[in-house]
Amino acid sequence: MKTFFVILIATLSVAVGEVLLSYGMRRHGEIDLTVPAHWFDLITSVVRNPYVLAGVVFMAVFFFLYLAALSWGDISYVMPLTAMSYVFVAFMAKYFLHEDVSVYRWAGTVLIVIGIAFVVFENSPGKTVSAAAGEVRQAADANENRN
């Protein structure tokens, strides 16, 4: 359950970060990547645009929470849960950025929720790799003690 709640907080964080990046870059204006000067402008927008900077900070929070969750559970459990961010972004895009989210996008979001439900209700976020590594370490220690 701990893994689920940490991923919930992480996905909310990354969704807020993505929405802030979107808002900040829309305020910044379109960037033409074929113009080399725009590359520098894109890089410096992180520190000059407070919305982009805040978005990067929220995405960093996601990254570190995601690392923690990976230390507790299988990636086949943790990674699909990160798809919750798509659901959060769809709602934030509609209500905070005032985007026109089409019925097809909502249908896709519903399909994502169904997929997440399959993963969550399976109810075994266990750490297969960690258990196997622990057994290998115990066997190595036992072997050393015999010698």
C-alpha positions in Angstrom: 0.0 0.0 0.0 2.9 2.3 0.7 4.1 1.9 -2.9 0.7 2.9 -4.2 0.4 6.0 -2.1 4.0 7.2 -3.0 3.3 6.7 -6.7 0.0 8.6 -6.3 1.9 11.5 -4.8 4.6 11.2 -7.5 2.1 11.1 -10.3 0.3 14.2 -9.0 3.6 15.9 -8.8 4.6 15.1 -12.3 1.2 16.0 -13.6 1.5 19.4 -11.9 5.0 19.7 -13.4 3.8 18.9 -16.9 1.0 21.4 -16.7 3.3 24.1 -15.4 5.8 23.4 -18.2 3.0 23.7 -20.7 1.7 26.9 -19.3 5.2 28.4 -19.0 6.2 27.5 -22.6 2.9 28.8 -24.0 3.6 32.1 -22.3 7.2 32.0 -23.7 6.0 31.5 -27.2 6.8 29.1 -30.0 10.4 27.9 -30.4 11.8 27.1 -33.8 14.4 24.3 -33.2 15.9 24.9 -36.7 17.3 28.2 -35.4 20.4 27.6 -33.2 19.7 30.7 -31.1 16.4 29.2 -30.1 18.2 26.2 -28.5 19.9 28.5 -26.1 16.6 30.3 -25.4 15.0 27.0 -24.7 17.7 26.0 -22.2 17.7 29.4 -20.4 13.9 29.4 -20.2 14.2 27.0 -17.3 15.8 29.7 -15.1 14.1 32.7 -16.6 10.5 31.4 -16.6 9.2 30.7 -13.1 6.5 28.4 -14.4 9.0 26.2 -16.3 11.3 26.2 -13.3 8.5 25.2 -10.9 7.5 22.5 -13.4 11.1 21.1 -13.4 11.0 21.1 -9.6 7.8 19.1 -9.5 9.1 16.7 -12.1 12.3 16.2 -9.9 10.0 15.4 -7.0 8.4 12.7 -9.1 11.8 11.3 -10.1 13.0 10.8 -6.5 9.6 9.4 -5.3 9.7 7.0 -8.3 13.2 5.9 -7.4 12.0 5.1 -3.9 8.9 3.2 -5.2 11.2 1.1 -7.4 13.2 0.2 -4.4 10.1 -1.2 -2.8 8.2 -2.9 -5.6 8.5 -4.6 -9.0 8.8 -2.3 -12.0 5.9 -4.3 -13.5 3.7 -2.9 -10.7 5.3 0.5 -10.2 5.6 1.7 -13.9 2.0 1.1 -14.9 0.8 3.1 -11.9 2.7 6.1 -13.2 0.1 6.2 -15.9 -2.2 7.9 -13.4 -0.4 11.1 -14.4 -2.2 10.9 -17.8 -5.5 11.0 -16.0 -4.4 13.9 -13.8 -3.0 15.8 -16.7 -6.3 15.4 -18.7 -8.3 17.0 -15.9 -5.7 19.7 -15.3 -5.6 20.5 -19.0 -9.4 20.8 -19.1 -9.9 22.8 -15.9 -6.6 24.8 -15.4 -5.4 25.3 -19.0 -8.9 25.4 -20.4 -8.0 23.0 -23.2 -10.7 21.4 -25.3 -10.3 17.8 -24.3 -12.2 15.8 -26.9 -14.4 12.7 -26.3 -11.7 10.6 -27.8 -9.1 11.8 -25.3 -11.5 11.2 -22.4 -12.1 7.7 -23.8 -8.4 7.1 -23.9 -8.2 8.3 -20.3 -10.9 5.9 -19.3 -9.0 3.0 -20.9 -5.9 4.0 -18.9 -7.9 4.0 -15.7 -9.1 0.5 -16.5 -5.5 -0.7 -17.1 -4.4 0.9 -13.8 -7.2 -0.9 -12.0 -6.0 -4.3 -13.4 -2.6 -3.6 -11.9 -3.8 -2.3 -8.6 -6.3 -5.0 -7.9 -3.8 -7.7 -8.6 -2.5 -6.6 -5.2 1.1 -7.9 -5.3 3.5 -5.0 -5.5 6.3 -7.3 -4.1 9.9 -6.9 -4.8 10.9 -10.0 -6.8 14.4 -8.9 -7.6 15.1 -7.8 -4.1 14.0 -11.2 -2.7 16.1 -13.1 -5.2 19.1 -10.9 -4.5 18.7 -11.5 -0.8 18.6 -15.2 -1.3 21.8 -15.0 -3.4 23.5 -13.0 -0.7 22.5 -15.5 2.0 23.8 -18.4 0.0 27.1 -16.6 -0.6 27.4 -15.8 3.1 26.7 -19.5 4.0 29.2 -20.6 1.5 31.9 -18.3 3.0 31.1 -19.5 6.5 31.8 -23.1 5.4 35.2 -22.2 4.1 
